[in-house]
Amino acid sequence: MEITGKVIKLGNFMEGQGANGPWRKQELIIQTDEQYPKTVCLQCWGDQAAEAQNLQPEQNVRIQFRLESREFNGKWYTDARAWRIENMQAQPAAAPQQQYQQPQQPMHQTPPIANTIPADDNTPTFDATDPNDDLPF
């Protein structure tokens, strides 16, 4: 899934030690750029947590995320986990594309290609337009 909007603020940063090693988590709060904007809190883990800490409020971003739910003691908890963060302002503006225009007058005229190859004394002649030519190609 993908969401675009502007960064409202960085939420809580947490880190700790788990069974699989150290972990980092950064909450990122953005406001969508829809007709009726919504405020969304995304969780950024690991490398994305470090990347999210470089974002500033009012910065436009595009975030690809996945929804994950888990059950604990009969209750369900859902997270929106960011897996790719793109800073929309870091991308250079696209240069306007110029349309190719055909020149009014050709720069030079190319002479037409002859259908026959001039013969030397020992070279057989070949006529590309000869229907009786028995060459396989």
N, CA, C and O atoms as a DFTB+ gen file, in Angstrom:
548 C
 N C O
     1  1       0.849      -1.167       0.000
     2  2       0.000       0.000       0.000
     3  2       0.896       1.232       0.000
     4  3       2.064       1.174       0.385
     5  1       0.331       2.330      -0.434
     6  2       1.121       3.552      -0.530
     7  2       0.287       4.720      -0.020
     8  3      -0.930       4.764      -0.195
     9  1       0.974       5.662       0.613
    10  2       0.319       6.853       1.133
    11  2       1.250       8.042       0.899
    12  3       2.467       7.921       1.040
    13  1       0.677       9.184       0.542
    14  2       1.464      10.406       0.383
    15  2       0.879      11.475       1.292
    16  3      -0.317      11.485       1.585
    17  1       1.738      12.360       1.725
    18  2       1.300      13.443       2.587
    19  2       2.486      14.208       3.117
    20  3       3.607      14.069       2.629
    21  1       2.223      15.023       4.129
    22  2       3.317      15.790       4.733
    23  2       3.516      15.339       6.168
    24  3       2.576      14.930       6.849
    25  1       4.754      15.423       6.607
    26  2       5.116      15.015       7.963
    27  2       4.539      16.037       8.938
    28  3       4.769      17.239       8.806
    29  1       3.797      15.544       9.905
    30  2       3.281      16.415      10.968
    31  2       4.314      16.498      12.090
    32  3       4.690      17.584      12.530
    33  1       4.762      15.329      12.540
    34  2       5.808      15.282      13.570
    35  2       6.337      13.859      13.672
    36  3       5.739      12.913      13.160
    37  1       7.459      13.735      14.337
    38  2       8.002      12.428      14.665
    39  2       7.452      12.040      16.025
    40  3       7.489      12.827      16.971
    41  1       6.944      10.825      16.114
    42  2       6.390      10.341      17.376
    43  2       7.482       9.753      18.247
    44  3       8.639      10.171      18.191
    45  1       7.098       8.782      19.049
    46  2       8.014       8.152      19.996
    47  2       9.097       7.356      19.278
    48  3       8.849       6.692      18.271
    49  1      10.307       7.443      19.830
    50  2      11.415       6.593      19.376
    51  2      11.699       5.605      20.487
    52  3      11.862       5.981      21.648
    53  1      11.756       4.331      20.117
    54  2      12.041       3.288      21.107
    55  2      13.120       2.370      20.558
    56  3      13.210       2.130      19.354
    57  1      13.935       1.863      21.472
    58  2      14.909       0.859      21.096
    59  2      15.077      -0.096      22.265
    60  3      14.810       0.234      23.420
    61  1      15.527      -1.281      21.921
    62  2      15.678      -2.266      22.973
    63  2      16.433      -3.483      22.480
    64  3      16.950      -3.510      21.363
    65  1      16.482      -4.466      23.320
    66  2      17.192      -5.706      23.017
    67  2      16.160      -6.823      23.048
    68  3      15.467      -7.010      24.048
    69  1      16.060      -7.564      21.949
    70  2      15.131      -8.680      21.876
    71  2      15.882      -9.990      21.734
    72  3      17.112     -10.023      21.774
    73  1      15.136     -11.057      21.571
    74  2      15.733     -12.385      21.416
    75  2      16.569     -12.470      20.144
    76  3      17.534     -13.232      20.086
    77  1      16.207     -11.695      19.126
    78  2      16.939     -11.704      17.855
    79  2      17.974     -10.590      17.751
    80  3      18.580     -10.411      16.694
    81  1      18.185      -9.851      18.812
    82  2      19.172      -8.769      18.791
    83  2      18.534      -7.423      19.053
    84  3      17.366      -7.353      19.434
    85  1      19.299      -6.332      18.852
    86  2      18.768      -4.986      19.124
    87  2      17.724      -4.590      18.083
    88  3      17.771      -5.033      16.936
    89  1      16.776      -3.746      18.507
    90  2      15.755      -3.247      17.604
    91  2      15.529      -1.756      17.852
    92  3      15.806      -1.237      18.933
    93  1      15.013      -1.076      16.808
    94  2      14.688       0.356      16.880
    95  2      13.323       0.561      16.238
    96  3      12.987      -0.087      15.247
    97  1      12.550       1.460      16.808
    98  2      11.223       1.774      16.283
    99  2      11.001       3.280      16.380
   100  3      11.231       3.885      17.427
   101  1      10.549       3.881      15.268
   102  2      10.247       5.316      15.234
   103  2       8.834       5.481      14.708
   104  3       8.504       4.953      13.646
   105  1       7.992       6.209      15.438
   106  2       6.658       6.521      14.949
   107  2       6.740       7.772      14.080
   108  3       7.448       8.724      14.408
   109  1       6.021       7.757      12.986
   110  2       6.005       8.872      12.040
   111  2       4.559       9.266      11.802
   112  3       3.760       8.452      11.338
   113  1       4.217      10.509      12.116
   114  2       2.847      10.981      11.955
   115  2       2.793      11.874      10.726
   116  3       3.501      12.878      10.638
   117  1       1.931      11.489       9.766
   118  2       1.784      12.282       8.546
   119  2       0.315      12.650       8.357
   120  3      -0.584      12.026       8.921
   121  1       0.104      13.682       7.545
   122  2      -1.248      14.077       7.163
   123  2      -1.375      13.866       5.660
   124  3      -0.568      14.383       4.887
   125  1      -2.384      13.110       5.249
   126  2      -2.555      12.782       3.835
   127  2      -2.922      14.023       3.041
   128  3      -3.435      15.000       3.588
   129  1      -2.650      13.969       1.731
   130  2      -2.964      15.108       0.863
   131  2      -4.207      14.813       0.026
   132  3      -4.190      14.933      -1.199
   133  1      -5.267      14.432       0.700
   134  2      -6.543      14.146       0.059
   135  2      -7.482      15.337       0.241
   136  3      -7.138      16.317       0.901
   137  1      -8.674      15.240      -0.353
   138  2      -9.660      16.301      -0.185
   139  2     -10.010      16.462       1.295
   140  3     -10.134      17.581       1.793
   141  1     -10.169      15.336       1.992
   142  2     -10.414      15.343       3.426
   143  2      -9.212      14.681       4.095
   144  3      -9.195      13.464       4.279
   145  1      -8.199      15.486       4.462
   146  2      -6.945      14.926       4.987
   147  2      -7.166      14.103       6.252
   148  3      -8.015      14.414       7.087
   149  1      -6.377      13.053       6.359
   150  2      -6.402      12.187       7.531
   151  2      -5.013      12.170       8.157
   152  3      -4.006      12.270       7.457
   153  1      -4.967      12.045       9.468
   154  2      -3.701      11.939      10.173
   155  2      -3.449      10.458      10.438
   156  3      -4.306       9.753      10.971
   157  1      -2.237       9.993      10.052
   158  2      -1.906       8.576      10.144
   159  2      -0.575       8.430      10.883
   160  3       0.374       9.174      10.636
   161  1      -0.528       7.459      11.789
   162  2       0.709       7.140      12.499
   163  2       1.265       5.845      11.914
   164  3       0.599       4.810      11.937
   165  1       2.481       5.909      11.395
   166  2       3.153       4.744      10.821
   167  2       4.318       4.358      11.713
   168  3       4.955       5.219      12.321
   169  1       4.597       3.067      11.791
   170  2       5.739       2.578      12.552
   171  2       6.876       2.283      11.588
   172  3       6.690       1.611      10.573
   173  1       8.041       2.789      11.915
   174  2       9.238       2.556      11.110
   175  2      10.204       1.740      11.971
   176  3      10.554       2.144      13.080
   177  1      10.627       0.594      11.451
   178  2      11.500      -0.313      12.185
   179  2      12.865      -0.385      11.535
   180  3      12.979      -0.251      10.317
   181  1      13.904      -0.594      12.329
   182  2      15.253      -0.829      11.820
   183  2      15.798       0.342      11.022
   184  3      15.843       1.470      11.515
   185  1      16.215       0.075       9.785
   186  2      16.806       1.112       8.935
   187  2      15.805       2.225       8.630
   188  3      16.192       3.389       8.518
   189  1      14.530       1.883       8.496
   190  2      13.522       2.912       8.228
   191  2      13.369       3.847       9.427
   192  3      13.017       5.013       9.252
   193  1      13.625       3.358      10.633
   194  2      13.566       4.219      11.816
   195  2      14.639       5.298      11.734
   196  3      14.381       6.461      12.044
   197  1      15.845       4.911      11.314
   198  2      16.923       5.889      11.158
   199  2      16.599       6.869      10.034
   200  3      16.874       8.063      10.149
   201  1      16.014       6.363       8.949
   202  2      15.640       7.230       7.829
   203  2      14.534       8.208       8.227
   204  3      14.551       9.367       7.814
   205  1      13.575       7.743       9.028
   206  2      12.481       8.610       9.467
   207  2      12.980       9.730      10.371
   208  3      12.401      10.817      10.376
   209  1      14.040       9.489      11.135
   210  2      14.564      10.527      12.030
   211  2      15.163      11.701      11.257
   212  3      15.347      12.777      11.827
   213  1      15.467      11.518       9.979
   214  2      16.008      12.607       9.165
   215  2      14.922      13.491       8.570
   216  3      15.232      14.524       7.977
   217  1      13.663      13.112       8.714
   218  2      12.558      13.891       8.153
   219  2      12.234      15.079       9.046
   220  3      12.438      15.040      10.259
   221  1      11.726      16.132       8.424
   222  2      11.366      17.357       9.133
   223  2       9.866      17.620       8.977
   224  3       9.276      17.216       7.975
   225  1       9.240      18.290       9.948
   226  2       7.830      18.658       9.797
   227  2       7.613      19.485       8.526
   228  3       8.487      20.248       8.113
   229  1       6.460      19.325       7.926
   230  2       6.036      19.986       6.685
   231  2       6.703      19.412       5.439
   232  3       6.478      19.917       4.339
   233  1       7.505      18.384       5.583
   234  2       8.176      17.756       4.449
   235  2       7.199      16.785       3.781
   236  3       6.541      15.998       4.461
   237  1       7.104      16.844       2.443
   238  2       6.231      15.940       1.701
   239  2       6.931      14.609       1.487
   240  3       8.103      14.562       1.112
   241  1       6.195      13.521       1.732
   242  2       6.755      12.180       1.616
   243  2       5.778      11.239       0.922
   244  3       4.567      11.460       0.914
   245  1       6.338      10.189       0.343
   246  2       5.558       9.067      -0.178
   247  2       6.058       7.842       0.580
   248  3       7.257       7.564       0.601
   249  1       5.147       7.123       1.193
   250  2       5.523       5.989       2.032
   251  2       4.799       4.741       1.549
   252  3       3.581       4.732       1.371
   253  1       5.572       3.703       1.343
   254  2       4.990       2.400       1.047
   255  2       4.990       1.622       2.352
   256  3       5.994       1.577       3.063
   257  1       3.848       1.008       2.660
   258  2       3.711       0.343       3.944
   259  2       2.872      -0.918       3.802
   260  3       2.243      -1.153       2.770
   261  1       2.876      -1.708       4.836
   262  2       2.020      -2.886       4.886
   263  2       1.284      -2.882       6.222
   264  3       1.804      -2.423       7.240
   265  1       0.079      -3.397       6.190
   266  2      -0.708      -3.525       7.404
   267  2      -0.444      -4.892       8.007
   268  3      -0.444      -5.903       7.304
   269  1      -0.220      -4.915       9.305
   270  2       0.013      -6.173      10.006
   271  2      -0.845      -6.179      11.266
   272  3      -0.890      -5.198      12.007
   273  1      -1.516      -7.291      11.492
   274  2      -2.338      -7.454      12.690
   275  2      -1.836      -8.652      13.472
   276  3      -1.319      -9.611      12.900
   277  1      -1.992      -8.586      14.787
   278  2      -1.626      -9.711      15.634
   279  2      -2.603      -9.760      16.813
   280  3      -3.185      -8.750      17.210
   281  1      -2.755     -10.943      17.342
   282  2      -3.680     -11.165      18.446
   283  2      -2.890     -11.349      19.736
   284  3      -1.872     -12.041      19.761
   285  1      -3.368     -10.726      20.800
   286  2      -2.747     -10.883      22.115
   287  2      -3.858     -10.894      23.157
   288  3      -4.587      -9.913      23.306
   289  1      -3.983     -11.991      23.867
   290  2      -5.002     -12.139      24.917
   291  2      -6.418     -11.833      24.420
   292  3      -7.204     -11.179      25.106
   293  1      -6.720     -12.312      23.233
   294  2      -8.074     -12.147      22.693
   295  2      -8.344     -10.812      22.040
   296  3      -9.451     -10.591      21.549
   297  1      -7.373      -9.910      22.014
   298  2      -7.541      -8.604      21.356
   299  2      -6.627      -8.540      20.147
   300  3      -5.551      -9.137      20.135
   301  1      -7.060      -7.815      19.136
   302  2      -6.268      -7.662      17.909
   303  2      -5.667      -6.269      17.850
   304  3      -6.326      -5.276      18.159
   305  1      -4.406      -6.214      17.449
   306  2      -3.669      -4.961      17.304
   307  2      -3.157      -4.867      15.874
   308  3      -2.594      -5.825      15.343
   309  1      -3.354      -3.717      15.259
   310  2      -2.951      -3.519      13.862
   311  2      -1.931      -2.404      13.776
   312  3      -2.103      -1.344      14.378
   313  1      -0.865      -2.646      13.023
   314  2       0.189      -1.657      12.783
   315  2       0.268      -1.363      11.292
   316  3       0.044      -2.243      10.462
   317  1       0.586      -0.125      10.966
   318  2       0.939       0.255       9.597
   319  2       2.454       0.404       9.601
   320  3       2.984       1.388      10.117
   321  1       3.156      -0.582       9.022
   322  2       4.625      -0.611       9.063
   323  2       5.204      -0.109       7.751
   324  3       4.999      -0.705       6.693
   325  1       5.930       0.998       7.840
   326  2       6.572       1.576       6.657
   327  2       7.750       0.711       6.254
   328  3       8.546       0.305       7.101
   329  1       7.866       0.429       4.965
   330  2       9.031      -0.332       4.489
   331  2       9.810       0.448       3.443
   332  3      10.906       0.035       3.063
   333  1       9.265       1.580       2.964
   334  2      10.001       2.451       2.042
   335  2       9.513       3.879       2.233
   336  3       8.312       4.146       2.209
   337  1      10.454       4.787       2.423
   338  2      10.130       6.197       2.620
   339  2      10.834       7.001       1.536
   340  3      12.049       6.897       1.367
   341  1      10.069       7.801       0.804
   342  2      10.644       8.664      -0.231
   343  2      10.365      10.114       0.117
   344  3       9.220      10.498       0.355
   345  1      11.416      10.913       0.146
   346  2      11.293      12.342       0.366
   347  2      10.934      12.976      -0.964
   348  3      11.748      12.974      -1.888
   349  1       9.740      13.512      -1.077
   350  2       9.281      14.069      -2.348
   351  2      10.013      15.360      -2.707
   352  3      10.099      15.689      -3.890
   353  1      10.537      16.095      -1.748
   354  2      11.238      17.332      -2.032
   355  2      12.682      17.097      -2.425
   356  3      13.318      17.992      -2.983
   357  1      13.221      15.910      -2.150
   358  2      14.610      15.628      -2.491
   359  2      14.764      15.305      -3.970
   360  3      15.870      15.355      -4.508
   361  1      13.656      14.973      -4.630
   362  2      13.735      14.639      -6.038
   363  2      13.804      15.920      -6.851
   364  3      13.023      16.840      -6.612
   365  1      14.729      16.000      -7.813
   366  2      14.799      17.204      -8.633
   367  2      13.569      17.311      -9.510
   368  3      12.993      16.313      -9.941
   369  1      13.190      18.538      -9.757
   370  2      12.035      18.768     -10.624
   371  2      12.355      18.284     -12.025
   372  3      13.462      18.474     -12.528
   373  1      11.393      17.672     -12.629
   374  2      11.598      17.141     -13.977
   375  2      11.726      18.296     -14.963
   376  3      10.929      19.235     -14.952
   377  1      12.732      18.210     -15.804
   378  2      12.921      19.238     -16.821
   379  2      11.822      19.106     -17.860
   380  3      11.435      17.991     -18.212
   381  1      11.318      20.219     -18.354
   382  2      10.269      20.120     -19.366
   383  2      10.815      19.438     -20.610
   384  3      11.916      19.739     -21.072
   385  1      10.032      18.525     -21.136
   386  2      10.435      17.786     -22.319
   387  2      10.184      18.648     -23.551
   388  3       9.099      19.203     -23.725
   389  1      11.194      18.752     -24.397
   390  2      11.027      19.477     -25.648
   391  2      10.586      18.498     -26.710
   392  3      11.119      17.394     -26.827
   393  1       9.614      18.916     -27.471
   394  2       9.149      18.052     -28.538
   395  2      10.073      18.192     -29.728
   396  3      10.541      19.284     -30.050
   397  1      10.327      17.073     -30.371
   398  2      11.186      17.056     -31.546
   399  2      10.440      17.695     -32.705
   400  3       9.300      17.332     -32.998
   401  1      11.088      18.650     -33.364
   402  2      10.482      19.290     -34.510
   403  2      11.267      18.926     -35.754
   404  3      12.496      18.993     -35.774
   405  1      10.557      18.547     -36.768
   406  2      11.171      18.195     -38.045
   407  2      11.709      19.470     -38.691
   408  3      10.984      20.464     -38.752
   409  1      12.952      19.479     -39.174
   410  2      13.471      20.674     -39.828
   411  2      12.661      20.974     -41.095
   412  3      12.177      20.071     -41.776
   413  1      12.533      22.266     -41.384
   414  2      11.761      22.690     -42.546
   415  2      12.428      22.246     -43.840
   416  3      11.762      21.700     -44.720
   417  1      13.713      22.468     -43.968
   418  2      14.471      22.090     -45.153
   419  2      15.521      21.066     -44.747
   420  3      16.193      21.244     -43.731
   421  1      15.672      19.999     -45.523
   422  2      16.719      19.043     -45.179
   423  2      18.092      19.697     -45.280
   424  3      18.338      20.552     -46.131
   425  1      18.970      19.269     -44.392
   426  2      20.315      19.828     -44.364
   427  2      21.091      19.447     -45.622
   428  3      21.841      20.263     -46.158
   429  1      20.921      18.238     -46.086
   430  2      21.596      17.792     -47.288
   431  2      20.777      16.664     -47.912
   432  3      20.006      15.990     -47.228
   433  1      20.948      16.476     -49.170
   434  2      20.237      15.420     -49.876
   435  2      21.164      14.223     -50.021
   436  3      22.317      14.375     -50.424
   437  1      20.670      13.035     -49.695
   438  2      21.428      11.813     -49.871
   439  2      21.073      11.240     -51.238
   440  3      19.894      11.089     -51.558
   441  1      22.082      10.921     -52.045
   442  2      21.758      10.355     -53.360
   443  2      21.106       8.991     -53.186
   444  3      21.438       8.265     -52.249
   445  1      20.188       8.633     -54.068
   446  2      19.540       7.324     -53.956
   447  2      20.559       6.208     -54.146
   448  3      21.546       6.357     -54.867
   449  1      20.295       5.086     -53.482
   450  2      21.190       3.931     -53.567
   451  2      20.868       3.166     -54.847
   452  3      19.705       2.920     -55.165
   453  1      21.895       2.805     -55.556
   454  2      21.702       2.071     -56.807
   455  2      21.293       0.641     -56.506
   456  3      21.707       0.069     -55.498
   457  1      20.472       0.059     -57.389
   458  2      20.022      -1.314     -57.220
   459  2      21.038      -2.330     -57.711
   460  3      20.887      -3.527     -57.464
   461  1      22.045      -1.881     -58.385
   462  2      23.053      -2.818     -58.888
   463  2      24.406      -2.443     -58.355
   464  3      24.665      -1.289     -58.014
   465  1      25.262      -3.428     -58.288
   466  2      26.637      -3.232     -57.843
   467  2      27.496      -3.192     -59.088
   468  3      27.374      -4.071     -59.941
   469  1      28.364      -2.196     -59.221
   470  2      29.205      -2.144     -60.417
   471  2      30.098      -3.383     -60.490
   472  3      30.627      -3.843     -59.479
   473  1      30.251      -3.901     -61.678
   474  2      31.006      -5.142     -61.875
   475  2      32.465      -4.854     -62.174
   476  3      32.804      -3.936     -62.922
   477  1      33.331      -5.680     -61.557
   478  2      34.730      -5.692     -61.933
   479  2      34.857      -6.740     -63.031
   480  3      33.867      -7.330     -63.462
   481  1      36.051      -6.954     -63.460
   482  2      36.246      -7.959     -64.501
   483  2      35.924      -9.359     -64.002
   484  3      35.403     -10.174     -64.764
   485  1      36.227      -9.667     -62.707
   486  2      36.030     -11.013     -62.189
   487  2      34.813     -11.132     -61.267
   488  3      34.506     -12.234     -60.811
   489  1      34.120     -10.041     -60.983
   490  2      33.000     -10.045     -60.050
   491  2      31.691     -10.184     -60.810
   492  3      31.428      -9.414     -61.734
   493  1      30.854     -11.173     -60.426
   494  2      29.567     -11.293     -61.105
   495  2      28.652     -10.143     -60.704
   496  3      28.776      -9.601     -59.606
   497  1      27.762      -9.780     -61.564
   498  2      26.821      -8.688     -61.281
   499  2      25.611      -9.240     -60.540
   500  3      25.275     -10.419     -60.651
   501  1      24.966      -8.361     -59.782
   502  2      23.792      -8.740     -59.018
   503  2      22.768      -7.645     -59.182
   504  3      23.071      -6.468     -58.985
   505  1      21.578      -8.018     -59.537
   506  2      20.477      -7.071     -59.669
   507  2      19.441      -7.425     -58.621
   508  3      18.826      -8.488     -58.703
   509  1      19.227      -6.541     -57.615
   510  2      18.321      -6.818     -56.504
   511  2      16.877      -6.907     -56.958
   512  3      16.055      -7.488     -56.249
   513  1      16.545      -6.364     -58.092
   514  2      15.157      -6.383     -58.551
   515  2      14.887      -7.547     -59.502
   516  3      13.765      -7.676     -59.991
   517  1      15.871      -8.395     -59.781
   518  2      15.710      -9.518     -60.713
   519  2      14.876     -10.613     -60.072
   520  3      15.317     -11.180     -59.073
   521  1      13.674     -10.952     -60.596
   522  2      12.830     -11.971     -59.997
   523  2      13.385     -13.385     -60.224
   524  3      12.956     -14.318     -59.546
   525  1      14.303     -13.562     -61.138
   526  2      14.860     -14.875     -61.431
   527  2      16.112     -15.181     -60.600
   528  3      16.788     -16.184     -60.827
   529  1      16.405     -14.313     -59.646
   530  2      17.573     -14.511     -58.782
   531  2      17.344     -15.738     -57.932
   532  3      16.296     -15.858     -57.298
   533  1      18.308     -16.662     -57.899
   534  2      18.129     -17.905     -57.157
   535  2      18.850     -17.923     -55.806
   536  3      19.050     -18.993     -55.231
   537  1      19.238     -16.763     -55.300
   538  2      19.883     -16.710     -53.979
   539  2      18.822     -16.937     -52.890
   540  3      17.703     -16.440     -53.007
   541  1      19.165     -17.676     -51.843
   542  2      18.182     -18.013     -50.806
   543  2      17.869     -16.843     -49.866
   544  3      17.012     -16.980     -48.992
   545  1      18.510     -15.748     -50.017
   546  2      18.249     -14.641     -49.110
   547  2      17.964     -13.358     -49.846
   548  3      17.723     -12.327     -49.219
